[in-house]
Amino acid sequence: MIRIVKPIQAPKILTTRGTAQIQQDCAAYDASPTDYRSGEKTFNIDTKIYGAESVQQALRRAQYHKCCYWEDKKFLATSYGAVEHYRPKGAVQQARGQKKEYPGYYWLAYDWNNLLFSCTTCNTKKRDLFPLRDNNARARSHADDIAMEQPFLVNPAVDNPRDHICFRERDPEHLTEIGRITIQVLCLLRQYLDEARRERLEELKFFRKWVEKQKDSTDPSIQALVREMREKLEAAVCPEAEYCSMAMDFLETWLHK
């Protein structure tokens, strides 16, 4: 997971149709808060607004066409992705297995600051989970202040994930309690991710070992290959590269020797 810098200007559909829909939903809640708090009434969140192509494209570009949580690019090639709400829109859970609370953050359903793009698996794993340090401080409606919340989940568009999660070889490890819960909520140790990171790490190890072995060669053709492989290693830690956070922890010290 890497820091994501989104454009300040939100896609137009969010500031027009999205803003109008938020106003309607807030008015509906004000007219019948008890029904929405009980779950008897729910909001009809419009996927065509927050999931519009313009929104998806803006998020994908900002994220270097990677899942916001586990940095994979393959899901984009197969349309295997979804607009993700950092604060869940329909309902919320403090922890997996606990009772859902209603409503979710309906007033942020079309808020540019609340949107990310993730693979469908991460989106499904997270679903309504949004743990806070103190669940009693949770904003329950648009009248409450989300600034009072202390989320136990990394927001890559606000936080620097590397302050909370690092890598030992291919395995993510927490540096903070926020990092520990983020790894748990998103299931970042699941088997498919482990296999994908292992393949990438083995490739990086091969390149590094080859460069170390051949770096003193006087053969011009070998030196050309050394430069090429070193360039590949340097590219691996760039933000647009898959699993670059893992590569940073594996290569950064070596690259700066």
C-alpha positions as CSV (number, residue, x, y, z in Angstrom):
1,M,0.0,0.0,0.0
2,I,1.3,3.4,-1.0
3,R,0.3,7.0,-0.4
4,I,-2.2,8.1,-3.0
5,V,-2.5,11.8,-4.1
6,K,-5.8,12.4,-5.8
7,P,-6.6,15.5,-7.8
8,I,-8.1,18.3,-5.7
9,Q,-10.9,18.8,-8.2
10,A,-13.6,16.1,-8.0
11,P,-15.2,14.7,-11.2
12,K,-18.1,16.9,-12.2
13,I,-20.7,14.1,-11.7
14,L,-19.9,14.1,-8.0
15,T,-20.3,17.8,-7.5
16,T,-23.5,18.0,-9.5
17,R,-25.7,14.9,-9.4
18,G,-23.8,13.6,-6.3
19,T,-24.3,16.8,-4.4
20,A,-28.0,16.9,-5.3
21,Q,-28.4,13.3,-4.2
22,I,-26.7,13.9,-0.9
23,Q,-29.0,16.8,-0.1
24,Q,-32.0,14.6,-0.8
25,D,-30.7,11.8,1.4
26,C,-29.9,14.1,4.2
27,A,-33.4,15.6,4.1
28,A,-34.8,12.0,4.1
29,Y,-32.8,11.1,7.2
30,D,-33.9,14.3,9.0
31,A,-37.5,13.4,8.3
32,S,-37.3,9.9,9.7
33,P,-34.0,9.3,11.7
34,T,-35.4,6.5,13.8
35,D,-36.3,4.4,10.8
36,Y,-32.9,4.9,9.2
37,R,-31.1,4.1,12.5
38,S,-33.1,0.9,12.9
39,G,-32.4,-0.2,9.4
40,E,-36.1,-0.3,8.6
41,K,-35.4,2.3,5.9
42,T,-32.2,2.3,3.8
43,F,-30.8,4.7,1.2
44,N,-30.8,3.9,-2.5
45,I,-27.2,4.7,-3.2
46,D,-26.8,5.4,-6.9
47,T,-23.9,3.4,-8.3
48,K,-24.1,5.3,-11.6
49,I,-23.0,8.4,-9.8
50,Y,-20.1,7.3,-7.6
51,G,-19.2,4.5,-10.0
52,A,-19.3,6.7,-13.1
53,E,-16.6,6.1,-15.7
54,S,-15.1,9.6,-15.1
55,V,-14.8,8.8,-11.4
56,Q,-13.2,5.4,-12.0
57,Q,-10.7,6.8,-14.5
58,A,-9.7,9.7,-12.2
59,L,-9.1,7.2,-9.3
60,R,-7.2,4.7,-11.5
61,R,-4.8,7.4,-12.8
62,A,-4.2,8.7,-9.3
63,Q,-3.4,5.2,-8.1
64,Y,-1.1,4.3,-11.0
65,H,-3.7,1.8,-12.1
66,K,-3.2,-0.3,-9.0
67,C,-5.6,-1.5,-6.3
68,C,-5.4,1.1,-3.5
69,Y,-4.8,-1.6,-0.9
70,W,-2.6,-4.2,-2.3
71,E,-1.0,-2.6,-5.4
72,D,-1.9,-5.2,-8.0
73,K,-2.5,-4.1,-11.6
74,K,-3.9,-7.3,-13.0
75,F,-7.5,-6.6,-11.9
76,L,-7.6,-3.6,-14.1
77,A,-6.8,-5.6,-17.2
78,T,-9.9,-7.8,-16.5
79,S,-12.2,-5.0,-15.2
80,Y,-11.9,-6.7,-11.8
81,G,-12.3,-3.6,-9.7
82,A,-14.7,-1.3,-7.9
83,V,-15.0,2.1,-6.5
84,E,-14.4,1.7,-2.8
85,H,-15.9,3.8,0.0
86,Y,-13.3,4.3,2.8
87,R,-16.1,5.0,5.2
88,P,-18.8,2.4,4.3
89,K,-22.0,3.9,2.7
90,G,-24.7,1.4,3.7
91,A,-23.9,0.1,7.2
92,V,-20.9,-0.1,9.5
93,Q,-19.3,-2.8,11.6
94,Q,-16.7,-2.1,14.4
95,A,-15.3,-5.7,14.0
96,R,-15.9,-8.8,11.9
97,G,-18.8,-10.8,13.4
98,Q,-20.3,-7.9,15.3
99,K,-23.7,-6.6,14.6
100,K,-24.0,-4.1,11.8
101,E,-25.0,-0.5,12.7
102,Y,-27.3,1.6,10.5
103,P,-27.1,3.8,8.6
104,G,-23.6,3.9,7.1
105,Y,-21.9,7.1,6.0
106,Y,-24.7,7.9,3.5
107,W,-23.7,11.6,3.3
108,L,-20.2,10.6,2.1
109,A,-21.5,8.2,-0.6
110,Y,-20.5,10.6,-3.4
111,D,-17.8,12.5,-1.6
112,W,-14.6,12.6,-3.6
113,N,-12.5,12.4,-0.4
114,N,-14.2,9.2,0.6
115,L,-13.6,7.3,-2.7
116,L,-10.8,5.0,-3.7
117,F,-10.5,2.3,-6.3
118,S,-9.8,-1.3,-5.2
119,C,-9.9,-4.8,-6.5
120,T,-13.2,-6.6,-5.9
121,T,-11.6,-8.9,-3.4
122,C,-10.3,-6.2,-1.1
123,N,-13.7,-4.4,-1.5
124,T,-15.5,-7.5,-0.5
125,K,-13.2,-8.3,2.5
126,K,-13.6,-4.8,3.9
127,R,-17.4,-4.4,3.1
128,D,-18.9,-2.6,6.1
129,L,-15.9,-2.9,8.4
130,F,-14.7,0.5,9.7
131,P,-13.2,0.1,13.2
132,L,-12.6,3.1,15.4
133,R,-10.5,3.5,18.5
134,D,-13.7,4.6,20.2
135,N,-17.0,3.4,18.6
136,N,-18.9,5.8,20.8
137,A,-17.3,8.7,18.9
138,R,-18.6,7.4,15.5
139,A,-20.5,9.9,13.4
140,R,-24.0,8.5,13.0
141,S,-25.5,11.1,10.6
142,H,-24.6,14.1,8.5
143,A,-25.1,16.3,11.6
144,D,-22.1,14.7,13.4
145,D,-18.4,15.6,12.9
146,I,-16.3,12.8,11.4
147,A,-13.2,14.7,12.7
148,M,-14.0,13.3,16.1
149,E,-13.3,9.8,14.9
150,Q,-10.0,8.0,15.2
151,P,-10.1,5.2,12.5
152,F,-8.2,2.0,12.9
153,L,-7.9,1.7,9.2
154,V,-5.2,3.2,6.9
155,N,-6.6,5.7,4.4
156,P,-3.9,5.8,1.7
157,A,-5.3,9.1,0.4
158,V,-4.7,10.7,3.7
159,D,-2.1,8.7,5.6
160,N,1.3,7.5,4.6
161,P,0.8,3.7,4.8
162,R,4.5,3.2,5.3
163,D,4.1,4.8,8.7
164,H,1.9,1.8,9.7
165,I,2.9,-1.2,7.6
166,C,6.3,-2.4,6.4
167,F,7.5,-5.6,4.7
168,R,9.7,-8.4,5.9
169,E,10.6,-10.2,2.7
170,R,7.1,-10.6,1.1
171,D,5.0,-10.5,4.3
172,P,3.4,-7.2,5.5
173,E,4.1,-6.5,9.1
174,H,2.5,-3.8,11.3
175,L,4.4,-0.9,12.8
176,T,1.3,0.4,14.6
177,E,-2.0,-0.8,15.9
178,I,-3.6,0.9,12.9
179,G,-1.3,-1.2,10.6
180,R,-2.2,-4.4,12.5
181,I,-5.9,-3.9,12.1
182,T,-5.6,-2.8,8.5
183,I,-3.8,-6.0,7.6
184,Q,-6.5,-8.0,9.4
185,V,-9.5,-6.1,8.0
186,L,-8.2,-6.3,4.4
187,C,-6.8,-9.9,4.8
188,L,-3.5,-8.7,3.3
189,L,-1.9,-12.0,4.2
190,R,-4.4,-14.1,2.1
191,Q,-2.8,-16.8,-0.1
192,Y,-3.3,-15.2,-3.5
193,L,-1.5,-12.0,-2.4
194,D,1.3,-14.0,-0.8
195,E,1.9,-15.9,-4.1
196,A,1.8,-12.8,-6.2
197,R,4.3,-11.0,-3.9
198,R,6.5,-14.1,-3.8
199,E,6.8,-14.2,-7.6
200,R,7.7,-10.5,-7.7
201,L,10.2,-10.8,-4.8
202,E,11.9,-13.8,-6.5
203,E,12.3,-11.8,-9.6
204,L,13.8,-8.9,-7.7
205,K,16.2,-11.3,-5.9
206,F,17.3,-12.7,-9.2
207,F,18.1,-9.3,-10.6
208,R,19.9,-8.1,-7.5
209,K,22.0,-11.3,-7.2
210,W,22.9,-11.1,-10.9
211,V,24.0,-7.5,-10.6
212,E,26.1,-8.2,-7.6
213,K,27.8,-11.1,-9.3
214,Q,28.5,-9.3,-12.6
215,K,29.0,-5.7,-11.5
216,D,32.9,-5.9,-11.8
217,S,32.9,-7.6,-15.2
218,T,34.9,-5.8,-17.9
219,D,32.8,-7.3,-20.7
220,P,30.9,-4.4,-22.3
221,S,27.9,-6.7,-23.1
222,I,27.7,-7.9,-19.5
223,Q,28.0,-4.3,-18.2
224,A,25.1,-3.3,-20.5
225,L,23.0,-6.1,-18.9
226,V,24.1,-5.0,-15.4
227,R,22.8,-1.4,-16.2
228,E,19.6,-2.8,-17.6
229,M,18.9,-5.0,-14.6
230,R,19.8,-2.2,-12.2
231,E,17.3,0.1,-14.0
232,K,14.6,-2.6,-13.5
233,L,15.4,-2.7,-9.8
234,E,15.3,1.1,-9.6
235,A,11.9,1.1,-11.4
236,A,10.6,-1.5,-8.9
237,V,10.6,1.1,-6.1
238,C,8.8,3.8,-8.1
239,P,5.1,4.4,-7.1
240,E,3.7,3.2,-10.4
241,A,5.3,-0.3,-10.0
242,E,3.3,-3.2,-8.6
243,Y,4.1,-4.0,-5.0
244,C,6.5,-1.1,-4.8
245,S,6.2,-0.8,-1.0
246,M,7.5,-4.4,-0.7
247,A,10.3,-3.6,-3.2
248,M,11.2,-0.4,-1.2
249,D,11.8,-2.4,2.0
250,F,13.8,-5.1,0.1
251,L,15.9,-2.8,-2.1
252,E,16.1,0.7,-0.8
253,T,19.3,0.3,1.3
254,W,20.9,-1.8,-1.4
255,L,20.1,0.8,-4.1
256,H,21.6,3.6,-2.1
257,K,24.9,1.9,-1.3
